[in-house]
Structures are given as C-alpha cells and as structure tokens.
C-alpha cells in the first residue's frame, strides 16, 4: 500500500478520495499534498494544489461508502502512529 519509504506526511497534508475503477469496485486513495513553493512556473499557489499517491487500497470495496470508511480507518491508523497524537 505504501508508494515509497518517504517520511510520513502531516495529517493536514493528506486528502482522501474514492474512485470506482471498474463498475462496483471502489478503492480509497490517500493523496499527499506536494510543496510547490520553489516552482517558479506556478503563478498563484493558492488556486491549485498538486498531490501524489501516498497509499491506496489493495482490494476493492463493493460500495463507495465502504471504501470511504476503509480510507478513514487508514487515516486513523496514521494519526495514531504520529508522535504528536500522544500529546
């Protein structure tokens, strides 16, 4: 499910989305916001955000709501593992 071994992003840098890749097959995907502050070709950074896939479901769910719930559960696991979550 991990894309690479990059450091874990802050929760506020993650977005959860659900996509139906095939009829009746819903996958959750966690996206990580990328820092574009050094890009000179971006005119207004407040208008757009770039994301990369951070994690995604290995197996589909049969409904959008089930996939969404599984994605939220993955976010909760990440939140529980962050050092600041204990404080």
TAKA-V296755 format. One record per residue. N is the residue number from 1. SS is DSSP state (~ for helix, > for strand, _ for the rest). BURIAL is 1 if it has 9 or more other C-alpha atoms within 8 Angstrom, else 0. D_FIRST is the distance of its C-alpha to the first C-alpha in whole Angstrom. Layout:
n	ss	burial	d_first
N	SS	BURIAL	D_FIRST
N	SS	BURIAL	D_FIRST
This chain:
n	ss	burial	d_first
1	_	0	0
2	>	0	4
3	_	0	6
4	_	0	9
5	_	0	11
6	_	0	13
7	_	0	15
8	_	0	13
9	_	0	15
10	_	0	18
11	~	0	17
12	~	0	20
13	~	0	18
14	>	1	15
15	>	1	16
16	>	1	14
17	>	1	15
18	>	1	15
19	>	1	16
20	>	1	18
21	>	0	17
22	>	0	19
23	_	0	22
24	_	0	21
25	>	1	17
26	>	1	15
27	>	1	12
28	>	1	11
29	>	1	10
30	>	1	10
31	>	1	12
32	>	1	14
33	>	1	18
34	_	0	19
35	_	0	22
36	_	1	25
37	_	0	28
38	_	0	29
39	_	0	29
40	_	0	32
41	_	0	32
42	_	0	31
43	_	0	34
44	_	0	33
45	_	1	29
46	_	0	30
47	_	0	30
48	_	0	26
49	_	1	23
50	_	0	20
51	>	0	16
52	>	0	13
53	>	1	10
54	>	1	8
55	>	1	5
56	>	1	6
57	_	1	7
58	_	0	6
59	_	0	10
60	_	1	13
61	>	1	15
62	_	1	19
63	_	1	20
64	~	1	19
65	~	0	20
66	~	1	18
67	~	1	15
68	~	1	16
69	~	0	16
70	~	1	13
71	~	1	12
72	~	1	15
73	~	0	14
74	~	0	11
75	~	1	13
76	~	0	15
77	~	0	13
78	~	1	13
79	~	1	17
80	~	0	18
81	~	0	16
82	_	0	18
83	~	0	21
84	~	0	23
85	~	0	22
86	~	0	25
87	_	0	28
